[in-house]
Amino acid sequence: MTSVRPDDLEPLESVSQNVEACDLFLRVAHLSQTGELSRFLTELSRSEEIDPETKAVFAEVAQDQTFLSALDDYVHGTRQRH
């Protein structure tokens, strides 16, 4: 389990409350865990449907292993408790 500092809880809770964002980031976390992240980043960079600013945000989050692991732990932990 990834350790989460108290100041990390707000972004984790914010993402977990947005169903679409949460699902997307959990999928990115899974891709990262299975070694498929580079393919995702390549496809993201080639997409003409996504603006450059959004691409940059997704790429930054996709490469933040600590955040993705913490989000995965947080979402699964809170879903088990509810």
N, C-alpha and C positions, 0 to 999 in steps of 0.2 A: 504494500500500500504506500502511496505517495504521501509525504507529510504536507499538510496544508496549513499555512499560517493564517491567523485571523483576518489579515488584510486581503487574503486571496479569496475569501468566502463571497464577497460581493460580486466579483466577476463570474465566479462559478455559478452562483445562484441566478444571476442575470441570464447567462447563457442557458442554464437548465430550464428556465421559465419560457424561453422562446423555443417552441417545439421544433421548428424548421432548422434553426441555427444549431440546436443541440444535436439533432439527428445528423446534420452535416458534419459537425465537429467530432461526433462519436465515430462516424464512418472514416473520417480522416485519421483518427486515432487508431482505428483498426487497420487501415492501410499502412500506417507507420509501423505497427507491430508486426505486420506480415511482410514487410519489405517492399511494398508496392507504392510507397509515397513518391518516389521519383517519377513514376509513370503519371500519377495524378498531377504533379507539378508541371510536367511537360505538357499534358493536355490542357491544364489551366492556362499556361502561358500562350498556347496556340489559339485559345478560344477568342473568337471575334465578337461573341455575344456579351462578354464581361468587360467592363471598363477597367483601365489600368489601375486605378486606385483600389478597386475591389480585389483585383488580382493580387496586388501587393499585400493587402490585409490577409487574404486567405493564405498566401505563401508564407507570411510571417507566422501566423498561428500554426500552420501545418508543420513548421519546423521547430516549434516550441514543445519539445517532448515533455517537459515538466508540466506545462499547462494541460496538454492533452491527457497525460496520465492522471493528473489531479482531477480533471473533469470526468474522466471515465470512472474513477473511484468514487467521486462525489455523487454522480448521477446514479450509479448502481447501488451505492450505499443508502442514498435517500429514498430510492424507489423500494428497497427492501424494507425500510422502516415504515413506509406508508401503506 
